[in-house]
Amino acid sequence: MPFYVVFIFITSLLQGFEFFKRYITLQIVISLVIFIISAYLIYTFNLTGALYSIVIVPFIQCVVAFFFLKSTIQHQVPLFELIGIQWSQETAKKLFSYSAMALVSAFLLPLVAILVRNEVRTQVGDAAAGWWEGMIRVSNYYILFATSLISMYVLPKLSKNKSSSHFRTTISHFYKTILPFLLLGLIAVYISRGYIILYLFNADFEGMEPLFKWQLIGDFIKIVTTVLAFQFIARNNIKRYLVAEIVSVLSFYIFSMILLPLYSIEGIVMAHVANYIVYFIVIVILLKKELFNSAS
């Protein structure tokens, strides 16, 4: 967790200084590196490899992000300004907000994942916990790509023009032009689920197959909602962001505790779907002025 927190803090610095191109490039590079390393570990060491990847991946993220940050500030930001000397009030406020948003997520999400994983191991066993971990790994690969795409397309537009009408236009255009291709990608993942298990994992992970349906449905809702939630980042709105994140984390934990005893390991991915339905509703409520007030 400490390495993951450092990684999130570094990415928040890149966002805080509005180095969006560097941020997107970092996400793409890390996505590729993690995919290669995780696939090798899981293919070579099976369930043990999945556990190795949990430990190694945050460290890799931290190292790669550090070099990205170092190369960025050497050319664009005075180092002494970065570490706290001669900060402007506006820069300090912006960095504090981004850092707070990032660090809260970096703490809460892994914490809840650990609690849920421990409950899975207790109720349905280590093998099922490995299936869920494998499913999360697969999900992380395409979600990171989707998030990077959203960052590249949506975030710069929302940051430059903060009017509600521009927000609605940007979101609508994304949903009409890019979201259908992401949906096709998710459908392709579902159709290819047998090959994914065969080539990225092995026979020990065949229990993953029923998880794909619920995971992909939840991830689609997550993508739809993430596009809306980027408004909080663009406007540097820490209060609404934290409300949404805390509700989401609590929602996932509660649904997991309810559905796991009823549906075994599938209950966790069902909880994933239920959680993002709740998250979507919360985001719409928090953004009701921007979404529905035509006068703004």
C-alpha positions as CSV (number, residue, x, y, z in Angstrom):
1,M,0.0,0.0,0.0
2,P,2.8,2.6,0.7
3,F,4.1,2.3,-2.9
4,Y,0.6,2.6,-4.3
5,V,0.0,5.7,-2.2
6,V,3.2,7.3,-3.5
7,F,2.2,6.5,-7.0
8,I,-1.2,8.1,-6.6
9,F,0.5,11.2,-5.0
10,I,2.8,11.5,-8.0
11,T,0.0,11.3,-10.5
12,S,-1.9,13.9,-8.5
13,L,1.1,16.2,-8.9
14,L,1.0,15.7,-12.6
15,Q,-2.7,16.5,-12.7
16,G,-2.3,19.4,-10.3
17,F,0.2,21.1,-12.6
18,E,-2.1,20.2,-15.5
19,F,0.5,18.0,-17.3
20,F,-2.2,16.0,-18.8
21,K,-0.2,14.6,-21.7
22,R,2.5,13.4,-19.4
23,Y,-0.2,11.9,-17.1
24,I,-1.8,10.0,-20.0
25,T,1.6,8.8,-21.3
26,L,2.4,7.5,-17.8
27,Q,-0.8,5.6,-17.6
28,I,-0.3,4.0,-20.9
29,V,3.3,3.0,-20.2
30,I,2.4,1.6,-16.8
31,S,-0.5,-0.3,-18.3
32,L,1.8,-2.1,-20.8
33,V,4.5,-2.8,-18.3
34,I,2.1,-4.2,-15.7
35,F,0.3,-6.3,-18.3
36,I,3.6,-8.0,-19.4
37,I,4.9,-8.6,-15.9
38,S,1.6,-9.8,-14.4
39,A,0.9,-12.1,-17.4
40,Y,4.4,-13.6,-17.0
41,L,4.1,-14.1,-13.3
42,I,0.6,-15.6,-13.4
43,Y,1.4,-17.9,-16.4
44,T,4.6,-19.1,-14.8
45,F,3.6,-19.4,-11.1
46,N,-0.2,-19.7,-11.4
47,L,-2.0,-18.6,-8.2
48,T,1.3,-17.8,-6.5
49,G,2.2,-15.5,-9.4
50,A,-1.1,-13.6,-8.9
51,L,0.0,-13.0,-5.3
52,Y,3.5,-12.0,-6.5
53,S,2.0,-9.4,-8.9
54,I,0.0,-7.9,-6.0
55,V,3.2,-7.1,-4.2
56,I,5.4,-6.2,-7.2
57,V,3.0,-4.0,-9.3
58,P,2.7,-1.1,-6.8
59,F,6.5,-0.9,-6.6
60,I,6.8,-0.8,-10.4
61,Q,4.1,1.9,-10.6
62,C,6.0,4.0,-8.1
63,V,9.4,3.7,-9.8
64,V,8.0,4.5,-13.3
65,A,5.9,7.4,-12.0
66,F,8.9,8.8,-10.1
67,F,11.1,8.9,-13.3
68,F,8.2,10.5,-15.2
69,L,7.8,13.2,-12.5
70,K,11.5,13.8,-12.3
71,S,11.8,14.3,-16.1
72,T,8.8,16.5,-16.1
73,I,9.8,18.9,-13.3
74,Q,13.3,19.2,-14.6
75,H,12.0,20.8,-17.8
76,Q,8.8,22.5,-16.7
77,V,8.6,23.1,-12.9
78,P,11.3,24.5,-10.6
79,L,12.1,21.8,-8.1
80,F,12.0,24.2,-5.1
81,E,8.6,25.3,-6.1
82,L,7.5,21.7,-6.2
83,I,8.7,20.9,-2.7
84,G,7.2,23.9,-1.1
85,I,9.3,27.0,-1.6
86,Q,7.8,30.0,-3.3
87,W,4.5,28.3,-3.9
88,S,1.7,30.5,-5.1
89,Q,-1.5,30.2,-3.1
90,E,-3.4,29.0,-6.2
91,T,-0.8,26.3,-6.9
92,A,-0.8,25.1,-3.3
93,K,-4.6,24.9,-3.1
94,K,-4.8,23.0,-6.4
95,L,-2.1,20.5,-5.4
96,F,-3.7,20.0,-2.0
97,S,-7.1,19.2,-3.5
98,Y,-5.7,16.8,-6.1
99,S,-3.5,15.1,-3.5
100,A,-6.3,14.8,-1.0
101,M,-8.6,13.3,-3.6
102,A,-5.9,10.9,-4.8
103,L,-4.7,9.8,-1.4
104,V,-8.2,9.1,0.0
105,S,-8.8,6.8,-3.0
106,A,-5.4,5.3,-2.5
107,F,-6.2,4.4,1.1
108,L,-9.8,3.4,0.9
109,L,-9.9,1.3,-2.2
110,P,-7.0,-1.1,-1.2
111,L,-8.3,-1.3,2.3
112,V,-11.8,-2.4,1.2
113,A,-10.3,-4.8,-1.3
114,I,-8.2,-6.4,1.4
115,L,-11.2,-6.8,3.7
116,V,-13.4,-8.3,1.0
117,R,-10.6,-10.6,-0.2
118,N,-10.1,-11.9,3.4
119,E,-13.8,-12.6,3.6
120,V,-13.7,-14.4,0.3
121,R,-10.9,-16.6,1.5
122,T,-12.7,-17.3,4.7
123,Q,-16.1,-18.2,3.1
124,V,-15.2,-19.8,-0.2
125,G,-11.5,-20.5,-0.1
126,D,-8.1,-19.4,-1.6
127,A,-8.9,-20.7,-5.1
128,A,-12.0,-18.5,-5.4
129,A,-10.0,-15.5,-4.1
130,G,-7.4,-16.2,-6.8
131,W,-10.2,-16.3,-9.5
132,W,-11.5,-12.9,-8.3
133,E,-7.9,-11.5,-8.2
134,G,-7.4,-12.8,-11.8
135,M,-10.6,-11.2,-12.9
136,I,-9.5,-7.9,-11.3
137,R,-6.2,-8.1,-13.2
138,V,-8.0,-8.6,-16.5
139,S,-10.4,-5.7,-15.7
140,N,-7.6,-3.4,-14.7
141,Y,-5.9,-3.8,-18.1
142,Y,-8.8,-2.5,-20.1
143,I,-10.1,-0.1,-17.5
144,L,-6.7,1.6,-17.4
145,F,-6.9,2.0,-21.2
146,A,-10.4,3.4,-21.0
147,T,-9.5,5.8,-18.2
148,S,-6.5,7.0,-20.1
149,L,-8.7,7.6,-23.2
150,I,-11.2,9.5,-21.0
151,S,-8.3,11.5,-19.6
152,M,-7.0,12.3,-23.0
153,Y,-10.3,13.3,-24.5
154,V,-12.5,14.6,-21.7
155,L,-10.2,16.1,-19.0
156,P,-8.4,18.7,-21.1
157,K,-11.7,19.9,-22.6
158,L,-13.4,20.2,-19.2
159,S,-10.4,22.0,-17.7
160,K,-10.3,24.7,-20.4
161,N,-14.0,25.5,-20.4
162,K,-15.8,25.0,-17.2
163,S,-19.3,26.0,-18.2
164,S,-22.2,23.5,-17.7
165,S,-23.3,23.7,-21.3
166,H,-19.7,22.8,-22.5
167,F,-19.7,19.9,-19.9
168,R,-22.9,18.5,-21.3
169,T,-21.7,18.8,-24.9
170,T,-18.4,17.1,-24.2
171,I,-20.0,14.2,-22.3
172,S,-22.7,13.8,-25.0
173,H,-20.1,13.7,-27.7
174,F,-18.0,11.1,-25.9
175,Y,-21.0,8.9,-25.3
176,K,-21.9,9.1,-29.0
177,T,-18.5,8.7,-30.6
178,I,-16.1,6.8,-28.2
179,L,-18.3,4.9,-25.8
180,P,-19.7,2.5,-28.5
181,F,-16.2,1.4,-29.4
182,L,-15.4,0.8,-25.7
183,L,-18.6,-1.3,-25.5
184,L,-17.6,-3.3,-28.5
185,G,-14.2,-3.9,-26.8
186,L,-15.9,-5.2,-23.6
187,I,-18.1,-7.5,-25.7
188,A,-15.0,-8.8,-27.4
189,V,-13.4,-9.5,-24.0
190,Y,-16.5,-11.5,-23.0
191,I,-16.5,-13.5,-26.2
192,S,-12.8,-14.2,-25.8
193,R,-13.0,-15.0,-22.1
194,G,-12.1,-18.7,-22.6
195,Y,-9.0,-17.8,-24.6
196,I,-8.0,-15.1,-22.1
197,I,-8.1,-17.7,-19.3
198,L,-6.3,-20.3,-21.4
199,Y,-3.4,-18.0,-22.5
200,L,-3.1,-15.6,-19.6
201,F,-3.8,-18.1,-16.9
202,N,-4.3,-21.8,-16.8
203,A,-6.8,-24.6,-15.9
204,D,-6.7,-23.5,-12.3
205,F,-8.5,-20.3,-13.3
206,E,-11.4,-21.9,-15.1
207,G,-13.6,-20.8,-12.2
208,M,-13.1,-17.2,-13.5
209,E,-15.4,-17.7,-16.5
210,P,-18.7,-17.0,-14.7
211,L,-17.3,-13.8,-13.3
212,F,-16.7,-12.2,-16.7
213,K,-20.4,-11.3,-17.3
214,W,-20.9,-9.4,-14.1
215,Q,-17.5,-7.8,-14.1
216,L,-17.9,-6.5,-17.6
217,I,-21.4,-5.1,-16.9
218,G,-20.1,-3.3,-13.8
219,D,-17.1,-2.0,-15.7
220,F,-19.3,-0.6,-18.5
221,I,-21.3,1.3,-15.9
222,K,-18.0,2.4,-14.3
223,I,-16.8,3.8,-17.6
224,V,-20.1,5.7,-18.2
225,T,-19.9,7.1,-14.7
226,T,-16.2,7.9,-14.7
227,V,-16.7,10.3,-17.7
228,L,-19.2,12.2,-15.5
229,A,-17.0,12.1,-12.4
230,F,-14.1,13.7,-14.3
231,Q,-16.0,17.0,-13.8
232,F,-15.0,16.9,-10.2
233,I,-11.3,16.7,-11.2
234,A,-11.7,19.4,-13.9
235,R,-13.3,21.8,-11.4
236,N,-11.0,20.7,-8.5
237,N,-14.1,20.0,-6.4
238,I,-12.8,18.0,-3.5
239,K,-16.1,17.8,-1.5
240,R,-18.2,16.2,-4.2
241,Y,-15.4,13.9,-5.2
242,L,-14.9,12.6,-1.6
243,V,-18.7,12.1,-1.1
244,A,-18.9,10.0,-4.2
245,E,-15.8,8.0,-3.4
246,I,-16.8,7.2,0.2
247,V,-20.3,6.2,-0.9
248,S,-18.9,4.0,-3.5
249,V,-16.4,2.2,-1.2
250,L,-19.1,1.7,1.5
251,S,-21.6,0.5,-1.1
252,F,-19.2,-2.1,-2.5
253,Y,-18.3,-3.5,0.9
254,I,-22.0,-3.7,2.0
255,F,-23.1,-5.4,-1.2
256,S,-20.2,-7.8,-1.0
257,M,-21.0,-8.8,2.5
258,I,-24.7,-9.4,1.5
259,L,-24.2,-11.2,-1.8
260,L,-21.1,-13.3,-1.0
261,P,-22.9,-15.7,1.3
262,L,-25.8,-16.0,-1.2
263,Y,-24.0,-16.4,-4.5
264,S,-20.4,-17.5,-3.5
265,I,-17.7,-15.8,-5.5
266,E,-20.1,-14.5,-8.1
267,G,-21.7,-12.4,-5.4
268,I,-18.6,-10.2,-5.3
269,V,-18.8,-9.3,-9.0
270,M,-22.6,-8.9,-8.6
271,A,-21.7,-6.4,-5.8
272,H,-19.4,-4.7,-8.3
273,V,-22.4,-4.1,-10.6
274,A,-24.7,-3.0,-7.8
275,N,-22.1,-0.7,-6.4
276,Y,-21.6,1.2,-9.7
277,I,-25.3,1.5,-10.2
278,V,-25.4,3.3,-6.9
279,Y,-22.3,5.3,-7.8
280,F,-23.9,6.4,-11.1
281,I,-27.0,7.6,-9.2
282,V,-24.9,9.5,-6.7
283,I,-22.8,11.1,-9.4
284,V,-26.0,12.2,-11.3
285,I,-27.4,13.7,-8.1
286,L,-24.1,15.5,-7.3
287,L,-24.0,16.9,-10.9
288,K,-27.7,17.7,-11.2
289,K,-27.0,21.4,-11.7
290,E,-24.5,20.8,-14.5
291,L,-26.6,18.1,-16.2
292,F,-30.1,19.5,-16.0
293,N,-29.9,23.3,-15.6
294,S,-30.1,24.5,-19.2
295,A,-29.6,28.1,-18.1
296,S,-26.0,27.5,-17.1
